[in-house]
Amino acid sequence: MNIIVVGLSHHTASIETREKLAFDPNRIEKPLRGLVALPDIREGILLSTCNRVEVYAVTRDIAGGIARIKRFLAEWHELPYEEVAQHLYGYHGENAIRHVFRVAASLDSLVVGESQILGQVKAAYSYAAEYGTSGLILNRFLHKAFFVAKRVRTETRIAASAVSIAFAAVELAKKIFGDLADKTVLLIGAGEMGELAAKHFIGNGVRSVLVANRTFERGARLAEELAGRPVRFEDLFDHLHKADIILSSTGASHYIIGPKDVAGAVRRRKQRPMFFIDIAVPRDVDPEVNELENVYLYNTDDLQDIVESNREQRLKEAAKAEEIVAEEAGRFLAWLSSLEVVPTIVALRSRFDEIVRTEVERTMVAWKGISPEHEKRIEAMTAAMIAKLLHTPISVLKHTGQGNRIDLYLDALRSLFDLQVEASEKNEAMLGNDE
Amino acid sequence: MSEVLYVAVLVLYGAATVFYLVFLLRSVGSRGKAAVWTLAAGFAVHCLFTAARYLEAGYTPITTMHESLSFFSLAIVGFFLAMAGKYRVALLGSFVTPLAMMAMLASASFPSAIAPLNPALRSGWLGIHTIIAFGGYAAFAVACCAGIMYLLQERYLKKKKLGALYRRLPSLDTLDDINYRCLTIGFPLLTIAIISGAIWAESAWGAYWSWDPKETWSLITWFIYAALLHGRLTIGWRGRRAAVLAIVGFGFILFTFVGVNLWLPGLHSYR
């Protein structure tokens, strides 16, 4: 039994193409059922996010399965096959397993290490489980993928660092203040960047927001949107000391906050720390401010440097993560192969038994006057022959373990002896394999 | 018996130190658990050692450098373990444990024989005075470690060089909070230790205060911490300044404890 992956992602297709092939998660049942209704597609999962559309399926016929799913994707969206097919990739065997593990662990993401994708994979799986289109193999497979994602998350620092300016600022604030819940953010200037950063802070627990803008009305509108309070720009320095975190993004052509203003504010707030985030270009806050005790000032370039080094860090960590993925993919492949070993052995034995029994019976009928004792002897002899003939092939099957070779053997046996084999979970226990 | 326990303590603290340093340098995984459990095991054995030593000597085993450095180490580890539950700053152990280990190694370098106790000192005050004093020392030791961590973290934030250690270190606020908490525990203990010492001195030597070097230096130390506490409560000394003072204060504690014993002869001198 084989796991195959067919799909496209931001690596192979533009957003326009991805949009055309996307599935609506709320209407996933029909395509899922259509997928598993394809010939020889035993199990199937559909993952559709803004960066990828992928099908994970179980089939016996790798090439045929991949081709059918490619055609299915085109037909379902009523697109010409050639137009779609050029963006689609198809994986099988270890590559397919590795690919799905990499997707779940966010190694294949546009922003490597982002955490959203795991949730999306989980959702896709739960649809498949709900509609019964995933079975023994995909169930195990997806749970393994979640496990790999978790391992990557805990054993590497792939997601430990911020890769956007706003997140970098929030992380710094947490290193200064610890908990942000009782902190106040002062937003100076009602620009888009500042608003975005302020929202990140609110998302991380900040409840109290002040907005100071040159045109008061505009500031008031933004304050309302952020559930904060507007203050008059002229009164800025009467409010400065109330703020723990100051986000400044005005269009002013010169510094609007200098060390003297800040020193006064810090004194008023009894030396409690202040964190200035100056995302304005040209800058709003005099860099001298950073020299003051208990005051921390970061400007756009500083934050950009952090983001850059975090990105590099992530790429380094990704190498570690790839090792984890490779290790787990190998293990899973071994399990997948083991699924068919025992049924193949059983089928092989019964095929031999069947042939021998038929032939013995035919002989017995023709052989008048044979004594029951001789009959027994002949049966014992044929049983011994079967056992001896099958001894080597069976022990080779049991001990080949994992990888492509076992699949080769199993395939050969199945076609040479015309065996019908169904995968079953029992096998694992019978072989005493771990996963 | 007690020698075996002593060696066991050294081994366990040594192992805990190694675990904590590995924990500090290796950034991934949760090796902190092994470290804290090893340290806790060391602490348990250390308590047993101290009890055994108490039974052998018949009084609180804190009258030689060997004993008192060991007791100092015990107090630091005990105080840290008590704090660890509240603050969950495992990394603090990477700073505190090596300190406790150094105290143990220093202790091991002094002769372990039980010295005959001056009859004048045979009193219940010995236990009370010294245990309280060492409780205070332990709090200040942990405050010093938190102070070092604060200065490191503050430097990373100011210089905008955010290395691996920056990620591991807790927030400035947490470190400052630990500093303050230690101060509010250590300062009363130091105060009580000085007062109980004065009362004991009156009954043993006939005078509350005799400007013995230990008394003088204790008073200086007391003033430093009093200034820090006052500064914190009234004018908002905190952060860097509090961290520096906690480190300086602990330097004075060390001198009052070790330096005075070894280099300034007086009523408190013992070896």
Boltz contact constraints between the chains, C-beta under 6 A:
constraints:
  - contact:
      token1: [A, 155]
      token2: [B, 28]
      max_distance: 6.0
  - contact:
      token1: [A, 175]
      token2: [B, 171]
      max_distance: 6.0
  - contact:
      token1: [A, 176]
      token2: [B, 172]
      max_distance: 6.0
  - contact:
      token1: [A, 177]
      token2: [B, 173]
      max_distance: 6.0
  - contact:
      token1: [A, 178]
      token2: [B, 171]
      max_distance: 6.0
  - contact:
      token1: [A, 178]
      token2: [B, 173]
      max_distance: 6.0
  - contact:
      token1: [A, 178]
      token2: [B, 174]
      max_distance: 6.0
  - contact:
      token1: [A, 270]
      token2: [B, 236]
      max_distance: 6.0
  - contact:
      token1: [A, 271]
      token2: [B, 236]
      max_distance: 6.0
  - contact:
      token1: [A, 271]
      token2: [B, 238]
      max_distance: 6.0
  - contact:
      token1: [A, 293]
      token2: [B, 240]
      max_distance: 6.0
  - contact:
      token1: [A, 294]
      token2: [B, 239]
      max_distance: 6.0
  - contact:
      token1: [A, 296]
      token2: [B, 157]
      max_distance: 6.0
  - contact:
      token1: [A, 302]
      token2: [B, 160]
      max_distance: 6.0
